[in-house]
C-alpha cells in the first residue's frame, strides 16, 4: 500500500507541474494589456553572456499600453534594444537616451485568433504531460501487480490515477477557457 501511495503522490506532483508550466506559458501569451512578463523571454548580451533582461534593467508598466525598460548601466541601452528586436515579440522599442519605451499595440482580430491557437497548443502540451504521468503511474502499478500486490488494490489504484487525470485535464480546460476569454476580450 505504501508503494501505491507513493505512486499516486508522485503522479499528482507531476500533474501539478504540468499545470504550473501551463500557467507560466500563459503569462507569456499577451492579452493586449502590457505586463513585465511579456519581456520574460528576452536575453541580453551582457559582457559576453546571455542574461535575462530583468537582471540588467528595471522593467515597469506605467499604463496598460506602455512598458518602460530602464537599464542599470547606460551603455546597455543599445544591447537591450537589440535583444527586444531579436526576440521577435512584435514590439518596436524606442530609445530616448535614458530608457527604452515600448508601446504595446492593440491586438487585431487575426492576432487574437493566433494567440488563441497558441494557447490551445500550450494546453494540449500540458494534457500530454498529464497523460504521460498517467502512463508512468499505470506502468509502476503493473510492476507492483507482477511483484505480488493484489489485483484489487492495483485496479483501485489505476482508477485513482484515472480520476486524477480527469481532474487535471478539467483544470487545463478551465485555464484555457479563462485565457481564451481574456485574449478575445476587446
C-alpha positions in Angstrom: 0.0 0.0 0.0 2.9 2.4 0.8 4.2 2.0 -2.8 0.8 2.8 -4.2 0.5 5.9 -2.1 4.0 7.0 -3.3 3.0 6.4 -7.0 -0.2 8.4 -6.5 1.6 11.3 -4.8 4.4 11.4 -7.4 1.8 11.3 -10.2 -0.1 14.2 -8.6 3.1 16.1 -8.2 4.0 15.6 -11.9 0.5 16.6 -13.0 0.7 19.8 -10.8 4.0 20.5 -12.5 2.2 20.4 -15.9 -0.4 22.9 -14.7 2.3 25.2 -13.2 4.2 25.1 -16.6 0.9 25.9 -18.4 0.2 28.9 -16.2 3.8 30.1 -16.8 3.4 29.7 -20.6 0.0 31.5 -20.5 1.7 34.5 -18.8 3.9 34.8 -22.0 0.8 34.9 -24.2 -0.2 38.6 -24.1 -3.8 39.6 -24.0 -3.5 43.2 -25.1 -2.5 44.6 -21.7 1.1 45.4 -21.0 2.9 43.3 -18.3 6.6 43.0 -17.4 6.2 39.2 -18.1 6.0 40.0 -21.8 9.7 40.6 -21.8 10.4 37.5 -19.6 11.9 35.6 -22.6 14.3 38.4 -23.6 18.0 37.7 -23.1 20.6 40.4 -23.4 24.3 40.0 -24.4 25.8 41.3 -21.1 29.5 41.3 -21.4 29.6 38.2 -23.5 27.0 36.1 -21.6 23.2 35.8 -22.3 21.5 37.3 -19.3 17.7 37.7 -18.7 16.6 41.3 -19.3 15.2 41.5 -15.7 18.8 41.1 -14.4 20.2 44.1 -16.3 17.3 46.5 -16.2 14.3 47.7 -14.3 11.0 46.8 -16.2 7.9 49.0 -15.4 4.4 49.3 -16.8 3.3 52.9 -16.3 0.0 52.3 -18.1 -1.9 49.5 -19.9 -0.2 50.2 -23.3 3.4 51.0 -22.3 6.4 49.2 -21.0 9.5 51.1 -19.9 12.9 49.4 -19.5 15.5 51.3 -17.6 18.9 49.7 -17.7 21.2 49.9 -14.7 24.1 50.8 -16.9 23.6 53.4 -19.7 25.9 51.5 -22.1 23.3 48.6 -22.0 20.6 50.7 -23.8 21.6 49.5 -27.4 22.1 45.8 -26.5 18.7 45.8 -24.7 17.0 47.4 -27.6 18.6 45.0 -30.0 17.7 42.0 -27.8 14.0 43.1 -27.7 14.0 43.3 -31.6 15.7 39.9 -31.9 13.1 38.3 -29.5 10.5 39.0 -32.2 7.7 39.8 -29.9 6.1 42.2 -32.3 7.3 45.3 -30.4 9.0 48.4 -31.7 11.3 49.7 -28.9 12.1 53.4 -28.8 15.3 54.6 -27.1 15.1 58.1 -25.5 18.7 58.1 -24.2 17.7 57.2 -20.6 15.4 54.2 -21.1 13.6 52.2 -23.7 9.9 52.7 -24.2 7.7 50.0 -25.8 4.2 50.8 -27.0 2.1 47.6 -26.8 -0.1 47.7 -29.9 -3.7 46.8 -29.7 -4.4 43.3 -30.9 -6.1 42.8 -34.2 -8.8 40.1 -34.6 -6.4 38.0 -36.6 -3.6 38.3 -34.0 -6.2 37.4 -31.2 -7.1 34.2 -33.1 -3.4 33.3 -33.5 -2.9 33.8 -29.8 -5.9 31.6 -29.0 -4.3 28.9 -31.3 -1.1 29.3 -29.4 -2.9 29.0 -26.0 -4.7 25.8 -27.3 -1.3 24.4 -28.3 0.1 25.1 -24.9 -2.9 23.5 -23.2 -2.6 20.4 -25.4 1.1 20.1 -24.4 0.0 20.2 -20.8 -2.5 17.5 -21.4 0.2 15.4 -23.0 2.2 15.9 -19.8 -0.7 14.7 -17.7 -1.3 11.7 -19.9 2.4 10.8 -19.7 2.2 11.0 -15.9 -0.8 8.6 -16.0 1.1 6.2 -18.3 4.1 6.2 -15.9 1.9 5.6 -12.9 0.0 2.7 -14.5 3.3 1.1 -15.6 4.5 1.3 -12.0 1.2 -0.2 -10.7 1.5 -3.0 -13.2 5.0 -3.8 -11.9 3.7 -3.9 -8.4 1.0 -6.3 -9.5 3.6 -8.6 -11.1 5.6 -8.4 -7.8 2.6 -9.8 -5.9 0.4 -6.9 -4.9 -3.2 -7.9 -5.0 -5.1 -7.4 -8.3 -8.0 -5.5 -6.5 -5.6 -3.0 -4.9 -3.9 -2.4 -8.2 -7.2 -2.0 -10.0 -8.3 0.6 -7.4 -5.0 2.4 -7.8 -5.4 2.6 -11.6 -8.9 4.0 -11.0 -7.5 6.6 -8.7 -4.9 7.6 -11.3 -7.6 7.9 -13.9 -9.6 10.2 -11.5 -6.5 12.3 -11.0 -6.0 12.5 -14.8 -9.6 13.6 -15.4 -9.5 16.2 -12.7 -6.2 17.7 -14.1 -7.5 17.7 -17.7 -10.6 19.6 -16.4 -8.3 22.1 -14.7 -6.4 22.6 -18.0 -9.7 23.1 -19.9 -10.8 25.7 -17.3 -7.4 27.6 -17.6 -7.7 27.6 -21.3 -11.3 28.9 -21.3 -10.2 31.8 -19.0 -7.2 32.6 -21.2 -9.3 32.4 -24.4 -11.9 34.8 -22.9 -9.1 37.2 -21.8 -7.5 37.1 -25.3 -10.7 37.6 -27.2 -11.9 40.5 -24.9 -11.5 43.7 -26.8 
